[in-house]
Amino acid sequence: MAASSSNPAAPPLTASLSPLVVACLAATWLIWGTSYLAIKWALVSLPPFFQMGTRFVAAALLLGAWAAWRGARWPDAAQWRAAAVLGALMIGGGYGFTALAQTEVASGLVVAFIAVVPALVALGQWPYGERPGRAEMLGIALGLGGVLLLASGQGFGASPSGLAAIVVACAAWSLGSVWARQGPPRALRAGALAPGAAGYASQMLAGGVLLLAMSWAVGERVQWPPDARSVASWAYLVVASTLLAFTAYMVLLERSSAALASSYSYVNPVIALALGVAVDGEVVSTGEWAAAAVVLAGVVLLVAGAPAARRRSRP
């Protein structure tokens, strides 16, 4: 369950990095780092909203079936409202508009822009009385600076609509991440997600259905027969990027600081660079590799600063 700050059972941020948190970090860093290339390949046959919608509906059905087999309770009305709110933001807005951006903007630019997420999430935590520590703040600044250096080596001749899609994606994902930790505003009459896998599955299903509605509304068409690599990429996104990495991110929002949970956005550009060299034969300059080193330094500070983070009482 994505814990809110009012939940007394929420684990303290002073806890050290557990093996579960380390494993979840590895999933978001490594799996999501490869996902942008998979999204690009899947877009050959599967348009953005359709690709993301079917991906999350499929993952939701699999995860929901597993949760039911484990005896999980079906979400109640308030929990479904929370799933709808978070699904619309994090999946409909975050994932849907990221895929839309990749139809017009280079994948490297998309990954680089997403590095603004930790700063946006940290800003969104302030009204709830949660302040990042000095090491975390330095890690955010250093990581963001490194990603800006990475992006400076690329052409920014992106279309205004592509850049607008990235902005929407980052804003929606960041707001959803904050509300996943703190709980949606009471005005939305939404509680917390259902506990565990049932909650994650309900969020995936709500977001996936919304994306399919968006796909129908804009008249997306699937290429038939689909390209074999597109289908394989879609399957990878369902199992690895959605079932494993997205669930891992939700666990991180429960058990670690928001800044640490968002650290994937600093590592992903480095992995994207490495994949470009190894898979697509891209040439990476010495300056770009130096920028990647700055990014990794920022992640080290985020990891080191997370156990020392303090949650102040809500004003």
C-alpha positions in Angstrom: 0.0 0.0 0.0 1.2 3.5 -0.8 1.4 4.9 2.7 0.2 8.3 3.6 1.9 10.4 6.3 -1.2 10.1 8.5 -0.8 6.3 8.6 0.9 5.4 12.0 2.1 2.1 10.4 4.2 3.9 7.9 7.9 2.9 8.3 10.2 5.6 9.5 12.5 7.2 7.1 15.4 6.8 9.6 15.5 3.1 8.8 18.7 1.9 7.1 18.6 0.6 3.5 17.1 -2.9 3.7 17.7 -5.7 1.2 14.2 -5.1 -0.2 14.9 -1.4 -0.7 18.2 -2.2 -2.4 16.5 -4.7 -4.7 13.7 -2.2 -5.6 16.3 0.5 -6.3 18.1 -2.0 -8.7 14.8 -2.7 -10.4 14.0 0.9 -11.1 17.5 1.9 -12.0 18.3 -1.1 -14.3 14.9 -2.1 -15.8 13.6 1.4 -16.3 16.9 2.3 -17.8 16.3 -0.2 -20.6 12.6 0.6 -21.0 13.0 3.7 -23.2 14.6 1.6 -26.0 11.8 -1.0 -25.6 9.2 1.7 -25.9 10.8 3.1 -29.0 10.9 -0.4 -30.6 7.3 -1.1 -29.6 6.1 2.2 -31.1 6.9 0.8 -34.6 3.6 -1.1 -34.5 1.8 0.0 -31.3 0.8 3.7 -30.9 1.7 5.3 -27.6 -1.6 5.3 -25.7 -2.6 1.9 -27.0 0.8 0.5 -26.2 0.8 1.8 -22.6 -2.9 1.0 -22.0 -2.7 -2.6 -23.1 0.6 -3.0 -21.2 -0.9 -1.9 -17.9 -4.2 -3.7 -18.3 -2.3 -7.0 -19.0 0.0 -6.4 -16.0 -3.0 -5.5 -13.8 -4.8 -8.8 -14.6 -1.7 -10.8 -13.9 -0.9 -9.1 -10.7 -4.5 -9.0 -9.6 -4.9 -12.8 -10.2 -1.8 -13.4 -8.2 -3.1 -11.2 -5.3 -6.5 -13.0 -5.4 -4.7 -16.4 -5.2 -2.8 -15.1 -2.2 -6.1 -14.2 -0.5 -6.0 -10.4 -0.9 -9.2 -8.5 -0.3 -10.9 -6.7 -3.1 -10.4 -2.9 -2.9 -13.4 -1.0 -1.4 -14.9 2.2 -3.0 -12.5 4.6 -1.3 -9.5 2.5 -2.4 -10.8 2.4 -6.0 -11.0 6.2 -6.0 -7.4 6.4 -4.8 -6.5 3.9 -7.6 -8.3 6.1 -10.2 -6.6 9.3 -9.0 -3.1 7.8 -8.9 -3.6 5.7 -12.0 -4.7 8.8 -14.0 -1.6 10.8 -12.8 1.2 8.2 -12.8 0.0 5.9 -15.6 -2.3 8.0 -17.7 -0.2 11.1 -17.5 3.2 9.9 -16.7 3.5 6.9 -18.9 1.1 7.9 -21.6 2.6 11.2 -22.3 6.2 9.8 -22.1 5.4 7.4 -24.9 3.7 10.3 -26.8 6.8 12.4 -26.4 8.9 9.6 -27.8 7.0 9.7 -31.1 8.4 13.2 -31.7 11.4 13.7 -29.4 14.7 11.7 -29.3 14.7 9.1 -26.5 17.8 10.6 -25.0 16.1 14.0 -24.6 13.1 12.3 -23.0 15.3 10.5 -20.4 17.3 13.6 -19.7 14.2 15.8 -19.1 12.8 13.3 -16.7 15.7 14.1 -14.3 13.6 17.0 -13.1 11.3 14.5 -11.3 13.2 14.3 -8.0 13.3 18.1 -7.7 9.5 18.3 -8.4 8.8 15.5 -5.9 10.9 17.1 -3.2 9.1 20.4 -3.8 5.8 18.7 -3.6 6.7 17.2 -0.2 7.3 20.5 1.5 3.6 21.3 2.2 3.5 18.0 4.1 6.4 18.9 6.4 8.9 16.5 4.8 12.3 18.1 4.2 15.2 16.4 2.4 18.5 16.4 4.2 21.5 18.3 3.1 23.1 15.3 1.4 19.9 14.6 -0.5 19.6 18.2 -1.6 23.2 18.1 -2.8 22.5 14.8 -4.6 19.4 16.3 -6.3 21.4 19.3 -7.4 24.4 17.3 -8.6 22.3 14.7 -10.4 20.2 17.3 -12.1 23.4 19.2 -13.2 24.9 16.0 -14.6 21.8 15.2 -16.6 21.8 18.8 -18.0 25.3 18.2 -19.1 24.3 15.0 -20.8 21.4 16.8 -22.6 23.7 19.7 -23.7 25.4 17.4 -26.1 22.2 16.7 -28.1 20.2 18.8 -30.4 17.2 20.3 -28.9 15.3 20.7 -32.1 12.3 19.0 -30.7 8.7 20.0 -31.6 6.8 22.2 -29.1 4.2 19.4 -28.8 6.8 16.9 -27.9 8.3 19.1 -25.2 4.8 19.8 -23.9 4.2 16.1 -23.6 7.3 15.6 -21.5 6.3 18.5 -19.3 2.9 16.9 -18.7 4.4 13.5 -18.1 6.9 14.8 -15.5 4.4 17.0 -13.7 1.7 14.2 -13.5 4.2 11.5 -12.4 5.7 13.8 -9.7 2.3 14.8 -8.3 1.2 11.2 -8.3 4.4 10.2 -6.5 3.7 12.8 -3.8 0.1 11.7 -3.4 1.1 8.0 -3.3 3.2 8.8 -0.2 0.9 11.4 1.5 -2.5 10.4 0.2 -4.7 12.3 -2.2 -6.3 15.5 -1.0 -9.5 14.9 1.0 -11.4 17.0 -1.5 -11.1 14.1 -4.0 -12.7 11.8 -1.4 -10.0 9.2 -2.1 -8.3 7.2 0.6 -5.1 5.2 0.3 -4.6 2.3 -2.1 -5.6 -1.2 -1.0 -2.7 -3.0 0.7 0.0 -4.6 -1.3 -0.4 -6.2 -4.7 -4.1 -5.7 -4.8 -3.6 -1.9 -4.6 -0.9 -1.8 -7.2 -3.1 -3.9 -9.6 -6.1 -1.6 -9.1 -3.9 1.4 -9.9 -2.5 -0.3 -13.0 -6.0 -1.3 -14.2 -7.5 2.2 -13.6 -4.6 3.9 -15.5 -4.6 1.3 -18.3 -8.3 1.7 -18.9 -7.9 5.4 -19.0 -5.1 5.1 -21.6 -7.2 2.8 -23.8 -10.0 5.4 -23.7 -7.5 8.0 -24.7 -6.3 5.8 -27.5 -9.9 5.3 -28.8 -10.6 9.1 -28.5 -7.6 10.1 -30.6 -8.2 7.3 -33.2 -5.0 5.4 -32.8 -4.4 2.5 -35.2 -2.3 -0.6 -34.6 -0.1 -1.8 -37.5 -1.2 -5.2 -38.5 0.5 -7.6 -38.6 2.7 -6.1 -35.8 6.5 -6.1 -36.1 8.0 -9.1 -34.2 10.4 -6.8 -32.3 7.5 -4.6 -31.3 5.6 -7.5 -29.8 8.7 -8.7 -27.9 9.3 -5.2 -26.6 5.7 -5.0 -25.4 6.0 -8.3 -23.6 9.2 -7.1 -21.9 7.5 -3.9 -20.8 4.6 -5.8 -19.3 6.7 -8.2 -17.3 9.9 -6.4 -16.4 9.0 -2.7 -16.6 5.5 -2.9 -15.2 5.1 -5.9 -13.0 8.6 -5.7 -11.5 9.9 -2.1 -11.8 6.6 -0.2 -11.3 5.7 -2.3 -8.3 9.3 -1.8 -7.0 8.8 2.0 -7.3 5.6 1.9 -5.3 7.4 -0.1 -2.6 10.1 2.5 -2.5 7.6 5.3 -2.0 6.4 3.4 1.1 9.8 2.5 2.6 12.3 5.2 1.6 12.5 8.9 1.1 10.9 10.4 -2.0 14.3 11.6 -3.2 15.8 8.2 -3.1 12.7 6.6 -4.7 13.1 9.1 -7.6 16.9 8.5 -8.0 16.2 6.2 -11.0 15.8 9.4 -13.1 19.5 10.1 -12.7 20.7 6.6 -13.4 18.4 5.9 -16.4 20.2 8.4 -18.7 23.5 6.7 -18.0 22.0 3.3 -18.9 20.4 4.8 -22.0 23.8 6.0 -23.1 25.4 2.6 -22.6 22.6 0.9 -24.5 23.0 3.4 -27.3 26.7 2.4 -27.6 26.2 -1.3 -27.2 23.0 -1.8 -29.3 22.7 1.1 -31.8 26.4 1.8 -32.2 26.2 5.4 -31.0 29.3 7.3 -30.2 29.5 8.9 -26.8 32.0 11.7 -26.3 34.4 12.0 -23.3 32.3 15.0 -22.0 29.2 12.9 -22.0 30.9 10.1 -20.1 32.1 12.7 -17.6 28.6 14.0 -17.2 27.5 10.4 -16.5 30.0 10.3 -13.7 28.5 13.4 -12.2 25.1 11.8 -12.4 26.3 8.7 -10.5 27.9 10.9 -7.9 24.5 12.5 -7.3 23.0 9.0 -6.8 25.6 8.1 -4.3 24.7 11.2 -2.3 21.0 10.4 -2.5 21.7 6.9 -1.2 23.9 8.1 1.6 21.5 10.8 2.6 18.3 8.8 2.6 18.8 7.0 6.0 19.4 10.3 7.6 16.3 11.9 6.3 13.8 13.1 8.9 10.0 13.3 8.7 8.7 16.4 10.5 5.2 16.5 11.9 2.6 17.8 9.5 1.9 21.5 10.0 
